[in-house]
Amino acid sequence: MIEEIQKRPFVRPLFLWITGILCYAFLPTSLLLYVLGVLSALLFLFLGFSWGRGHAELRYDSRWIWGAIVSVLIVCLAVEVCWYSDRRIALVNEPDSSLDLLASEAQYSLVNTFDRLRLSDEEKSILATLTLGYKKAMSRETKRRFSLAGVSHILAVSGFHVAVICGFLSFFCSFMPRWGIGRWVRYIILVGSLWGFVFITGLAPSAVRAALMLSLYLTGRALRRVTDGYNTLAAAAFCMLAYNPYYLFDVGFQLSYLAVFFILFLVPRFKEWIVVRNPLLAMPWEWITVSIAAQIGTALLCFYYFGQFSTVFLFTNLPVTLLAMFLIPFAFLWLGYPVDFYGYDWIQKIVEGLVHSMVRVVDVFSALPYATITGRFSFFEMLGGYGFLVLCLIYMKIREPKVLLAALTLLLIISVKILIELFLIAGN
């Protein structure tokens, strides 16, 4: 596993940056500054002593010295950024930046355009949330039905939405040559349009994450470099946390990155276990594997935050995802299409029909008995559950019996704790 981390240069800085954020969040500021100051002083004293004796050259065998110094500097910088963010929010009455406010204004102006559609208020709120990330008009009952159906993630502008937009833009740019100046014009159009989409959706953390990852991927392709999903994910997370360290405590940020990580790890293994060669079944099977991997990665967090988990997600994700894949580009085409041009009414009918169909699917599956499992995990149970999952993933990678034993031991501890709590509740 150490070798795998070393292959991805953004993973270690990300872990160190998160360490600094957690230290600032959970340790007293005075104690934290004292510990970091003493640690920095000891490192620099050791460096000066080693340099004076001629042992601190930039040699491979002394790389741990420089690694320790850089690690302390990254943690200190993360603490400083957190402190600056606190001061900025405390000094300014409105915590949102001017860019966030401008994005909200653009988002609101586009939301008002949906009033021209022959849809109910509930359907308009679903369309506004799905395409523009505008959630203020959506009722709690509508959110509950999407959650019961296991497709609440479709309402959060994330990697799926960004991928759909990028896919359709790539289709329209497919006539451009893939070499010379055409390659760079195509790259600029795709990246610029992606960030324009993220801007009008209000700069949601999940959308920013997806756009960062896809921008890094497209940049690597444009430079003809081999891209790595884990390194791209770590780079996107590091950039977001460097901009705003408190994204780490955002539920959407946590769910988004956990889902993508488990998708990157589990989907290739699912495809190895069950090989589907029929092209008509390959795409549905891929959607199913992505859905299962994302649900595995986010189930524990959903129990911790929301206290429920859908049992019908496998049946609803395929039709709802298919409908959303067409609804998102047609909705933006309708928004940008001139009202007086031929075909405007047809595009509007397509958008309205897709919204009606999506709402119908969600209503049918959310009304089924036992559509969801309820229950709430404590922080310890959630953390232990993810520890068990991580150990299982490590075992799948290296096949070391000791790792499997550690995973089973952790699962036993969590199970005993839950059983004791159930006995205590039954006794009362």
N, C-alpha and C positions, 0 to 999 in steps of 0.2 A: 504493500500500500504506500510505503514511503517513496518507492520509485515512481508510482503512478502520480503522486503529488508533485514530485520533482519535475515531471514532464510538463506540468501546467503551472507556469510562473505566476499566475494571478491567485492561485489557491492560498498560498502561505500569507501574502499580504492581506488577503480577505480575512483569514482567521485572526491575524494579529489586530486588524482594524476592529473586528467584532469584539475581541477581547478588551480593547480600549473602551469601546462603547459600554460594554457590560460593567467594567470596572467603574466607570463614571456614574452609571445608573444605580449601582447597588452598594458602592463604598462611599464613606464620607469623603467629601472633597479634600479636606485638610489631610486626612490619613493617606489618601491616594496620591496627592502631590508630594507628600513626605516620602512615601515608598518609592515613587518613580524618581524623585530627586536623588535619594540615596543610591538607588540602583544605577542611575546614570553616572553619578560621581564615581562609584566603584568600578564601573566598566571603563570609564575614561582614565581613571588612575591606573588600572591594570594595563590599558592600552599604552599609556605613557611609560610605564615601567618596562613593558615588553619592547617598546620602540627604543627605549634607551639602551636596552641590552641587545638590540639588533634582531629581535625575533618577531617583529610585527610587519614584515614586508607583505606585499600582496602575493602571498604564495598559497598554493592549494591546501597545504597542510595547516595553515593558519586561518582558513576560511571561516571557522566557527567563531573566531573573535569578531570579525566584521559582521557575520550574521547576527550575533548577539547584539551588537551596537545598532545595526539597522532595525532589528526587531523592537528594541526599546524605543528608538526614535519613532517608529510607526505607531506604537501604542501611545506614546506621549502626544503625537500629533492628533490621534483620534480623540484623546481626552480634551485637547485644546479645541478641536472643532466642536465637540459637544458643549464645552463651556461657552464658546462664541455663539452657538445656536441658542443657548439659554439666555444669554445677555441680549441678543437681538430680539427675541420674542418678548423679553421683559421690558425693553426700552420702547418698542413699537406697539401701539394698541392693536393694529391689525397684523397678525402673524403671516398672512399670505403675502408673497412677493408680488411686484408689479406684473411679472410674467404670468403668475397664476391668475391674477385678476383679469388680465387681458384675455387669457384662455377661457376663463369663465364667461366673459362677455361674448366672445365669439361662439361659444357653445350655446348660450342662451338665445342668441339671435337665430341660430339654426333650428333650435327646438321649436320656436314659434312657427316656423314654416310648416311643421307637421299638422297644424290646425286645418290646413287645406284638405287633408285626407278624410275620407268618409269612414272614420274609425271611432270607436268609443273612447272615452277618456282613459280607460284602463289599457286598451290596445295602443293608444298613442304613447302612454307612459312606458310600455314595454318596448316599443320601437325606439323611443328616445334613449332609453337605457341601453338597448342592444347596440345601437349605432353610434351614439354620441356620449355614452357614459353618464347621461343626466338622470340621476336617481331620485331627485327631490319630488317628482310628481308621482312616483310609484307608491301604491298603498302597501301596508304591511301584509294584508291578506294575499296580494299578488305575489309578494316575495315568498310568503309561506308556501303557496302552491308550487312555485318553481323549486323551492327547497325540497318539498315532499316528493316531487317528481325526479329529483336528483340532477337537475339541470340549472341550478342557481349560478353555476360558474359561467354560463353563457351570457348572463346579464352583466358580468364584470368584463369591461374591455381589457383584453389580455392578448396572449400570444396567438390564440385562434383568430381573433379579429384582425390583428396585424398581418398574420399569414394569409388570410383571405384577401385583404387589400393588396398585399404584395403579389399574390398569385395572379390576380386580375390585371394589375399594372404590368407584370411581366408578360402576360398574354398580349396586351396591347403594344408593348415595346418589343415584341418578338421579331418584328420586321427589321429592327436595327441590327447592324453588323456587330458581331461579338469580338471584334478585333479593332485595333487602332482607336481613333477618336470616338467611334460609335460605342465602344465598350464603356468609355467614361461618361458619355452623354446619358447612356442607359443607367449607369450607376447613380449619376446625379439626380435623374428623374425619380428613380426608385427611392433613394434615401430621402430626398426632399419631400416626396409625397408621403412617405411613412411618418416623418416628423410633423408634417402638416396635419395628418390624421390624428396623431397623438395630441397635438396642440388643441384641436377643436373638441377633443374628448375630455378636456380639462386637466391634462397632464396627470392622469391616474397612475399610481405607482406600478400597477401591473402592466399598463400600456407602455410606460417608459421603459420598464424592464425588457419587454418584448421588442420594442423598437431598438434599444441598445444592442441586444443580442443579434437581431437581424442586421443592424447596421455594421456591426463588427464582422458578421459572416459575409455580407456583401463586400465589405472592404477587403477581406481576405481573398474573396473570389476575384475581385478586380485586380488585386496585386498578384494573383495566381499563386496564392499560398494555401497550404493545407490547413483547414480549420478543425478545431476540436470543440465539441459541444460543452464539455465540462469547463474548459478554460474560458470559453465565451460566456458561460453562465456566471463564473466567478468574476470575470472582468465587468460584466454588467452590474452585478451586485456591489462590487467595490466602488464603481462610479456613482451609483445611486446613494450609497451610504456616505461617500465623501461629500456629496452635495447636501444630503440631509441625513445625519446619523440616526434620527428618530424614525426613519422608515423601518428600522429593524423591529420596532414594536407595533407596526401596522399589520393588522390581520391579513389584508390583501397581499401585502408583500410576503408574509410568511407562507401563505397558501400557494401563492404563485411560484415561488422558488422551490418549495417542496415538491409541488406537482411536476415541474419541469425536470428536477433532478431525478425523480423516480421514473419519469417517462424516458429520460436518456439512459438510465441503467436497466430498466426492466423490459422495455419494448423489444430491444434486440434479442433478449433471452427468450421472451415469449415466441418470437418468430423462429428461433432455433428449435424450440420444443415442438411447435406445431407449424410445419412448413405448408403454406398455401400457395400453390402454383397457378391455380385458376385465376386469370386476371379479373373476372367478374366478382370473385370472392376476396381477392387480395385487399382491395380498398376497405370494404366493410370489416374485415378481420383486423386491419391496421387501426381503424377507428375504435374497435372493441378493445384491442390491446392498450391503446393510448388511454382510453377511459378507465380500464381496470388499473393501470399503473398509477394514474393520477389519483384515483380513489384510495388506493393503498397508501399513497404518500400523504394524503390529507385527512384520512378518516379519523385518526387520533386527535388531530387539531380541531376537527369539526365537533367531536364529542366534547372536547375541552371548552371551546368557545360557545357552541350552539346547542349542545346536548342532544343531537340527533344525527342520524345517518340514513340515507335513502336505500331501500332494498330493490327499487325498480330502475336504477340508473342505467343498467345495461339495455333495457328495453326503450328508454326514452332518449338516450344520448344520440343514437343513430338517426332517427327521424328529425329530432330538433336540430342537430348539427347540420344535417343536409339542408333543412329549410333555412337556417341562419346563413349557410354558405352562399345561398342565392339572394337572401333578403338584404344582407349588408351591402353588396355592390349595387343592387338595384335601388336601394334607398338613397345611396349617395348619387347615383345616376339621376334619380328623380329630383334630388335637391339641386343639382347643377344644371338640369335640363330647362331650357326656356319654356315658359308656359304656353306661348303662342305657336311653338313648333309642332310639326306633325309627329305623332307618336307619344305625346306627353300623357294623354289619357290612358293609353295602353300600359305605359310604365307604371302609372298610378294604380291601375287595376291589379297589376302583378304584385306590387308592394302590399296592397290591401289584402289580396288573396293569401299571400305568404304569411302575413301577420295573423289572419283568421285561422289558418291551418295550424300554426304554432300554438296559439292559445288553446285550440281544440285538443291537441295532443297533450298538452300540459294538464288541462282540466280532466281528461279521461284518466290519466295515470295517477294524478295526485289524489283522485277520489277512490282509488282502490284500497281495500282493507289491508292493513299491515304494510303500507307503502313506506313506512319509515320505522327505524329502531330508535327509541329514545333512551337516554342515559347520559350522565355527565361524568367525565373523568376529572380527577384532581390533577394539580400540576405535577405531582410526583408520579402518578400513574401515566400521564401523557409523556413525561420525560423518560420514564422507564420503558414505555412502549416503543418510543423512537430509538432508545438504546438497543432494544431487542431487534428492531428492524435493521438498524445499521450493522449490528453484529451478524445478522443473517445475510446481509448484502456482502459483507466482507468474507463470510464463509463461502458464498457462491463464487466469489472471485478467487480465493486462494485455497479453498478446500482444506483448511486446517482444523482438525478435530477440537483443539483447545478453544477456538473461536466459537464453535457450535456448543461446546460445554458451557462457555460463559453466557451465551445467548439463552440457553435453557435454564441456567441458574437465575438469570435476571427475570425470566418469565415466571419461574417458581416463586421468587420473592414478591413480584407484583400480584400473582394469584393468591398467595397467602394473605397479603395485605387486604385484598378485596374480600376474601372469605371472612377474615376477622371482622371487618366493618359490617358485613351482612349479618353475622352472628350477633354483633352488638345491637344492630338495628332491630333484629328479630327479638332479642331479649328485652328491649325496651317496649 
